Structure formats: structure tokens, C-alpha cells
Amino acid sequence: MKTSIALAVLGLCALGCDSPTATTAAVDRPLFDARRNPVHSVLTITVSDLTTGQPIARRQTVMAGDAFQVTVSTDGSDCAGQFVVTALGAPGAPPSALVQSLPYIVGTSVGSNSVTGSTLTAGVLANGTNDWKISTSCNGAGTHEFAFGTFEFFAKEP
């Protein structure tokens, strides 16, 4: 799957984006040079289930009520950006609710290659399920350096 970015900058998901067989919790997106060539991968999204002590894989279903935490990392590249966590909204509410938003600056120049959000709880709607989505974007220091990442998992009642 290709993800279209403003001005037709395109990045390929390293894990096949929609592959149900992806078993890791990371999604890497390349940083692009002025010619839209990947410079190197920059963003990794990791989601940890604090209740079970295990990483959450892309498209995995976790139990309602599990505590989880999101970490965004780089491979040492300097960039400033943010990540957001959303979940489906309740009936009568907006279709997607913003659960967490965290601006960050990461990289070797600031002495930290990762940022971790606060602990969240995998809540569900009245139907006993929910769809959790995480997206991140980061602007590099050089001209035309942008990186993007996405991650999705599900929660349901036992």
C-alpha cells in the first residue's frame, strides 16, 4: 500500500501496511531527499500492552481494559513532529475521538531517539469493540525531509 503525502511524496510501508501476517509492532517510514528518494527509515511506532507485558502487533485485537503505551522512535535522525492516538467515538459523537496528542523533538542532537506517551486504556464502545489508530509525522532538519507512520489495533470485550 502506498501512502500519499502532500505534494505527491510517497512512502512504502516496510511491513506491507495491510498485511495481516505482520508480527512486529513497528511501522517504518523513510525520510526523503529532494528527489523523493528514501534517505533512511526514520520512524518506528511501538505499542506495548502494559497489562500483558507484550508488544501489540499491527491489526492485533487486545482485551478491553488493557493498559497500553505508545512509543515513537527514530534511528538517530533529528526531527520535530507529533503523534496522535484516536479511537472510534460513541454514537452521537464525532466518528473518531482524539485520545492523545504529543508533540516531540527527537534525534541525536537532543540526546533522545524516542518519545513515549502516557498510559492509556483500551476502551470499547457499547458494541464491545473499538478501533485504535496511531499516526505520527516528523519533519527532518534538511530540505524535503519528512517522515510518516501509522499503526492500528483493535480492542474487544472477552
KAQUIKA-V431016 format. One record per backbone hydrogen bond with DSSP energy under -0.5 kcal/mol. CO is the residue of the C=O (numbers start at 0). NH is the residue of the N-H. Records with the same first field share a line. If there is no record, write none. Layout:
CO = NH + NH
This chain:
0 = 12
1 = 3
2 = 10
4 = 7 + 8
5 = 8
7 = 9
8 = 4
10 = 2
12 = 15
15 = 17
18 = 21
23 = 57
26 = 44
27 = 13
28 = 41 + 42
30 = 38 + 39
32 = 35
36 = 32
39 = 30
42 = 28
43 = 45 + 72
45 = 70
46 = 55
47 = 49 + 68
48 = 52 + 53
53 = 48
54 = 56
55 = 46
56 = 59
59 = 153
61 = 155
62 = 65
65 = 121
66 = 49 + 50
67 = 119
68 = 47
69 = 116
70 = 45
71 = 114
72 = 43
75 = 107
77 = 140
78 = 105
79 = 138
80 = 103
81 = 136
82 = 101
83 = 134
84 = 98 + 99
85 = 132
86 = 96
89 = 92
94 = 88
96 = 86 + 98
99 = 84
101 = 82
103 = 80
105 = 78
106 = 109 + 110 + 111
107 = 110
111 = 106
112 = 73
114 = 71
119 = 67
120 = 122
121 = 64
124 = 127
127 = 156
128 = 124
129 = 131 + 154
130 = 87
131 = 152
132 = 85
133 = 150
134 = 83
135 = 148
136 = 81
137 = 139 + 146
138 = 79
141 = 144
143 = 145
144 = 139
145 = 31
146 = 137
148 = 135
150 = 133
151 = 58
152 = 131
153 = 61
154 = 129
155 = 63
